Amino acid sequence: AQSVAQPEDQVNVAEGNPLTVKCTYSVSGNPYLFWYVQYPNRGLQFLLKYITGDNLVKGSYGFEAEFNKSQTSFHLKKPSALVSDSALYFCAVRDSNTGGFKTIFGAGTRLFVKA
Amino acid sequence: DAGITQSPRHKVTETGTPVTLRCHQTENHRYMYWYRQDPGHGLRLIHYSYGVKDTDKGEVSDGYSVSRSKTEDFLLTLESATSSQTSVYFCAIGGGGITDTQYFGPGTRLTVL
């Protein structure tokens, strides 16, 4: 069965510093990986996804994520954090063996960026 | 929020009462989903639809039913609400293919007393 873990409930970073939000996954087939962000009282917004190809995926708002097959990880990164990046971040995975309907979301990581 | 509205946005109800949440889309997507969001659990799929009158269960479907009589509307019904169904409910569209992105509505916060 597919699963995804976000090992940190919360990440704190100072504005201007690089940020990393961690995600690891488990699938039986090929993984398709997604990052979403949720601002207060809003729905989830798509940031980026890994389907195949280049392991470094670039997305919205300056975010990028690195797919590492050997470590089964898909960490979200940004070179220079902004206070406005403070939000709840979700990693999600689909498994080629179970099809497109079943998306498993991580529990979420709350990012605080301090000015 | 990608042409998706949810109503109501907030609701407080009592245990044992029926509740219906509505999701409306203007994007003409074939696939629609209902999720619940709870602390420590992320989002969990309740039901999904792959066309008018075509629905199926997700991982936490007990106590919920859905209906889709038109492409643009997907209804979630709690036949007899329980306190364990207190949650934030999100509707999503898209994502029918394994590489497709899902787009989420603004959510409905439901409290069952």
HADDOCK unambig.tbl for C-alpha pairs under 7 A between the chains (distance, minus, plus):
assign (segid A and resid 32 and name CA) (segid B and resid 99 and name CA) 6.69 0.50 0.50
assign (segid A and resid 42 and name CA) (segid B and resid 106 and name CA) 4.89 0.50 0.50
assign (segid A and resid 42 and name CA) (segid B and resid 107 and name CA) 6.89 0.50 0.50
assign (segid A and resid 43 and name CA) (segid B and resid 104 and name CA) 5.42 0.50 0.50
assign (segid A and resid 43 and name CA) (segid B and resid 105 and name CA) 5.38 0.50 0.50
assign (segid A and resid 43 and name CA) (segid B and resid 106 and name CA) 4.30 0.50 0.50
assign (segid A and resid 43 and name CA) (segid B and resid 107 and name CA) 5.95 0.50 0.50
assign (segid A and resid 44 and name CA) (segid B and resid 104 and name CA) 5.65 0.50 0.50
assign (segid A and resid 45 and name CA) (segid B and resid 103 and name CA) 6.89 0.50 0.50
assign (segid A and resid 45 and name CA) (segid B and resid 104 and name CA) 6.95 0.50 0.50
assign (segid A and resid 51 and name CA) (segid B and resid 99 and name CA) 6.47 0.50 0.50
assign (segid A and resid 94 and name CA) (segid B and resid 98 and name CA) 6.85 0.50 0.50
assign (segid A and resid 99 and name CA) (segid B and resid 98 and name CA) 5.91 0.50 0.50
assign (segid A and resid 100 and name CA) (segid B and resid 95 and name CA) 6.76 0.50 0.50
assign (segid A and resid 100 and name CA) (segid B and resid 96 and name CA) 5.76 0.50 0.50
assign (segid A and resid 100 and name CA) (segid B and resid 97 and name CA) 4.98 0.50 0.50
assign (segid A and resid 100 and name CA) (segid B and resid 98 and name CA) 3.66 0.50 0.50
assign (segid A and resid 101 and name CA) (segid B and resid 96 and name CA) 6.23 0.50 0.50
assign (segid A and resid 105 and name CA) (segid B and resid 42 and name CA) 5.75 0.50 0.50
assign (segid A and resid 105 and name CA) (segid B and resid 43 and name CA) 5.73 0.50 0.50
assign (segid A and resid 106 and name CA) (segid B and resid 42 and name CA) 5.40 0.50 0.50
assign (segid A and resid 107 and name CA) (segid B and resid 40 and name CA) 5.05 0.50 0.50
assign (segid A and resid 107 and name CA) (segid B and resid 41 and name CA) 4.69 0.50 0.50
assign (segid A and resid 107 and name CA) (segid B and resid 42 and name CA) 3.81 0.50 0.50
assign (segid A and resid 108 and name CA) (segid B and resid 42 and name CA) 5.81 0.50 0.50
